[in-house]
Each structure stands twice: as C-alpha cells, then as structure tokens.
C-alpha cells in the first residue's frame, strides 16, 4: 500500500508529540505497520559455550551507514554480547567478554536479523563498540 501524504504527516505528528498510544497503534495498524522487534530473537547459546559459571548477556542496536561507490545507505546492526559475572567467577575474566553482530535485512517484505559476525567490522570499529557494550551491560540487571 502506498502511504498517502496526509497519513504520513499525521503519523509523524503523533510520534513526535507523544500522542495517545491507543490512537497511534490504531493508525499504525491501519497502515499495516508494526513496531515489533524483527525476528529472530537474540541467540546467546553459542556465545556462552566457552564460559564456566554464570554470565551476563545482552544486545542493543547500533545505526551505521554503508558508503559504497558514492551511494550511502543506512544500516542497523544488533550487537550481542556475553560476559562472565565478575563477582561470582572472577577467573572467567581470563576468557573475557565476547561479541557478535547481526545486520537488519529485508526478506520477503519483512525485516529480519541476519547473522554477519564481528568480522564484518574493522578493528577500529570493534574498539569503538567495546565502551558501548560496557555501558549497556552496566545498565542491565545481572541474572
């Protein structure tokens, strides 16, 4: 469905002005738009295999731009991490935290997370991401 101009304006107005959630959800539903997190959910099983004891896991979204032969395209990456709980198993810090990367792709007209791995990022990018992981982990509850 092509979005009529007046509905685009109304949707942006409601989202920017914190309009009543019920009305905004009704408008999104009428436009067949969903704000649900794309599938699949973050998978931490492979990341936890190398650890003994309890670990903290989490994920967050980073926005980026792909600049390829003069064309710029927005990209969204889901950064997944796992790290040992320091206070219960301090020796697990020998292994240290791990990170993995998923990219948001569109498959059959629906968004989905596709595993791309951290190898797609440069060393400098990875170094810049570690502080964001540390900040995100410090703001989460340890399970």
N, C-alpha and C positions, 0 to 999 in steps of 0.2 A: 504494500500500500504506500503510495506517495503521500507524505505528510503535508497537509495544507498549511500555508503560511500562517494563518491565524492560530492554528493549533500549536505550531512551533513556538510562536510568540507567547501563547498562554502557558505552555509547559515551562518555558524558561522563566517566565514571570513567577509562576508558582514555586519552582525550585529555588529561585533566588530570594524569595520573600518568605520562606518558611510557611507556605500556605498550609491549610489543614491537610494532614496526611491522608485522610479518607478521600478527600476530593482529588488530591494529586494521584493517589493509587487508582482511582476510578478513571482519570484521564489517561494514565499510562496503560491501563487495561484496555481502554477503548482504542488506543493506538497499537495494541498488541506489543507493548514494550515491557520488559521485565528488568528489575534491578537485582534479581537473584545473582549470587556468585556463580560464575561459569563452572561447569564440571570439568574434570573430576576434582574432588576434594584433595587437599594436600596429603601425600603419602609419605610417611616417615619411616616405614619398616626397613627399607634398605639402609637408611642413614643410621639407624640405631644398632645394626648388627655388630659393629665394632666396639661397642661400649659394654662395660660391665657396670651394673647398677642403674640407678635412676638417672634419667636425662630430661632436659627441658627442650621442647620442640616449639616451633612457631613458624609463621610465614607472614609476609607483608608484600605489598605491591610497590614496584618502582616504575616510574614513567621514563621513557627514553625516546630517542629519535634515531631512526635509521636514515643515514645520509648516503645515498648510492647514486653515483654518476649524475649528480645535480638534483636528484629528487629526494625530498625529505618526507618521511612517513613516521607518524607517531607509533611507538611500540610500548607495550606493557609487559613487564616481567614480574613473576611471582618468585620471590626469594624464599626458599625453605631452609631452615637451619635446625641443627640439633647440637646440644652441648651437654656435658655432664654436670650434675649438680655438685658444685664445689664442696659444700659443707658436709655432705654425706660420703662422697667418694673422691677425696682430693687427688688420688693417684691417677684417676681417669683423665686429668688435665694433660697427661703425657700425650694422649691422642689429640686433645684439643677439640674445638668445635668444627663442625662440617657444614657445608653449604651446597645447595643445589638450585638450579634455575629452571623455571618453566616460562614459556612465552605464550601470550594470548594470541590465538589464531582463530580464524573463522572457518568452520567446517559445516557444510550443508546449511548455510544461512544461520548458524548458531555459534556463539563464541565458545571456545573450549581452551583449556590449558594444555599445552603440548610440551613435554619434557625436552629441553635442549641442552641441559648440563651447564656447568660453570665454565667449560672450555670455550664457550662462545664469547666469553668476556675476556678482555685483556687483563694483564696482571695489575695495571694501574686502576682499572675499574674495580677489580676484586678488592684491592687495598682500600678503595673509597667506600665499598659496601660494608666492610667489617665493622666500622663505627656505627652504622645504621643497624646492623644486627645486634650489636651490644646494647644500643639504646632500646630497641624493640624488646629484647629479652629482659632487660631490667624493668620494663614497664608491665611485664606479664606475670601472672601467678605461676609459681613453680609447682608442678604436680608431682 
